[in-house]
Amino acid sequence: MNYYAKMLDRISKDPLQKFAYDTEDSTVVIAGPGSGKTTILTLKIMKLLNNYINEPRGLACLTFSREAAREFEDRLKLLGYSGRKNVFLGTVHSFCISEILSNFAELYDCAISMPIKILPKKLEKQIYESVLRDLGVKKFQKEKVDKERALHIQGKSKISVPLDNTAHKIAVEYEKRVLSSGYIDYQGIIIISTQLLQNHEYVRKCISAKYPWIVIDEYQDLGKPLHEMVMSLFTTTNIKVFAVGDPDQSIYGFSGAIPDYLMELYNREDTISVELKNNYRSNQDIIDGSELVLSIPKHYQAKTRKDEKAEYKFITCNNGLEDQFDYFIKNILPKCIEESIPLEEIAVLLPYNNNCKELALKCMENNIPYYISKHTFERTDFVKWLETCSVWINNKVETSFDDIFQYWENLVIQHQIIKYRSENDRLMMKFNLYSVLQESSKYKTNLSDWISFIITKLNICDLLKDSELLPDEWENIENLKNEVGDEKYNDYNTSDFAKIGKPDNQITISTRHSSKGLEFEVIIMMGMEEDHFPGWWTKNNPNELLESNRICFVCVSRAKRVCILMHSNYYDEYDKRYDDTICKRYYPSRYLLELKRKFNTATQL
């Protein structure tokens, strides 16, 4: 039995998974933690491609992040997918650029420079600061302005949202200045694309003719502009939608993503609604604990670890995260190793990125191998291309040089570095890339040297340093070079390139937000104090508190068997009133106390 058949056989044993797979009309799936969401999505895509969609018509699969898109592509390859021209698989931003703006930007009310020029981060900062200065606003978070821009795009949604007058005022002026500069920012890409779909029947007809099916992952994270885009296409064209999400894992409210939009689509009479209730990741105690902190009974059922008991442990330290770090290194980790738990099955979840860096330093000092899920560089399409090149020089059967060249060719042409006068020009370009990659093999035992060689020989600096299409890519490449040059990666060769993005016999250090989508045997949650988690700012804001509950639900549900919660009695904090550092008393988080009351059998490690 091949892998595809094995996966089909697996979902046939779960009636709700099978029902979602079998639907032939627009379907919205509520998929809780460990419910097999990715399996259903990838199988559904293969079914549509094999049975319902014929070229030149195709399918668009929209994801929240590049990483999610790559995970889908890898999973689809296991099912027999080999890449098709009629399939779009990528982020919402990339879909808007390639399928809407690049083709229909001239229809927009305001002039948009072509080719599209993405607003560089430095210029974005300059424009934003000039807006604040001219409007007489001293300080205002850019995130609040972007959230306002997203929430107040008009459309068919009936979900009402409050207006932030200051944010709205800044947003209007900021958008004017960005467009007049000849650039477009990432929020603008989504907003303008949505408006083009809403206002022009021709654009909708073109998209629906090309993509009769749109598949969307993590719908709850993608915000109102995408929702309005889907609603516009869904209600005025013959496009069918297959969307998957979980309102209880909606944790990006700061960007304007709220669970209401997923539920609005889910509750429509013209969509088929499915809720997956089985959990194939965790035991029942972990499931019950996650529902407890969520404060909403979901009645999810463990399917693979039915008779297993969870281990909930509650650790009290004296002062700050520093003491929690020490306790983890001296007590918890040795105990896990003693119990033969692999390091890659252990994750520490922290409040902020800075906390992750602090723990990483502690681990380095104690020779503990670690992986931080947040890097100084982004795994952009170019970085992924470098990874593919590294795979090819080690095993030419595993990937295709033609695919490698196709990306390189498109990148060069997009930046107008060269225009072919003949097929011979193209062949020379292909030969040059082949020669550089072949020559790079002599550096393959040292990843840092290999990356430097590739970047130098292909003149990547000249290509991308002043790129208007990828304005921040050169800075990202320099961040990649710096991180790979760190002593932590001294022994990494080209075969280890992909390991930078995945734990390999390493503990995982992550923020709470970044843990979404991951799973581990052991989860250690630090900083579990009231007023820290949930934060003090949630006291008079019910929506903020609900989102904090959802974040805790996400964190607990990452665990398969062991969940360890840690808090400290005191924190040394700066107090503006006294212009001095004071020792402040803190009490255990309500989440910790709720879990402790229910799972009181836990013992101190």
Secondary structure as UniProt FT lines:
FT   HELIX           3..11
FT   TURN            12..13
FT   HELIX           15..22
FT   STRAND          27..31
FT   TURN            33..34
FT   HELIX           37..51
FT   TURN            55..56
FT   STRAND          59..63
FT   HELIX           66..78
FT   TURN            79..80
FT   TURN            85..86
FT   STRAND          87..91
FT   HELIX           92..95
FT   HELIX           96..101
FT   HELIX           102..104
FT   HELIX           105..107
FT   HELIX           121..135
FT   HELIX           142..151
FT   HELIX           165..180
FT   TURN            181..182
FT   HELIX           186..199
FT   HELIX           201..210
FT   STRAND          213..216
FT   HELIX           219..221
FT   HELIX           223..236
FT   STRAND          240..245
FT   HELIX           247..249
FT   HELIX           253..255
FT   HELIX           260..266
FT   TURN            269..270
FT   STRAND          272..276
FT   STRAND          278..279
FT   HELIX           284..294
FT   STRAND          301..302
FT   TURN            306..307
FT   STRAND          311..319
FT   HELIX           320..327
FT   HELIX           328..332
FT   HELIX           333..338
FT   TURN            339..340
FT   HELIX           343..345
FT   STRAND          346..350
FT   HELIX           353..365
FT   TURN            366..367
FT   STRAND          370..372
FT   HELIX           381..394
FT   TURN            396..398
FT   HELIX           401..414
FT   TURN            415..416
FT   HELIX           423..440
FT   HELIX           441..443
FT   TURN            444..445
FT   HELIX           447..457
FT   TURN            458..459
FT   HELIX           460..464
FT   TURN            465..466
FT   TURN            471..472
FT   HELIX           473..484
FT   HELIX           487..489
FT   TURN            490..491
FT   HELIX           494..501
FT   STRAND          507..511
FT   HELIX           513..515
FT   TURN            516..517
FT   STRAND          520..525
FT   STRAND          531..532
FT   TURN            533..534
FT   HELIX           536..538
FT   TURN            539..540
FT   HELIX           542..556
FT   TURN            557..558
FT   STRAND          559..575
FT   TURN            576..579
FT   STRAND          580..585
FT   HELIX           590..598
FT   TURN            600..601
//
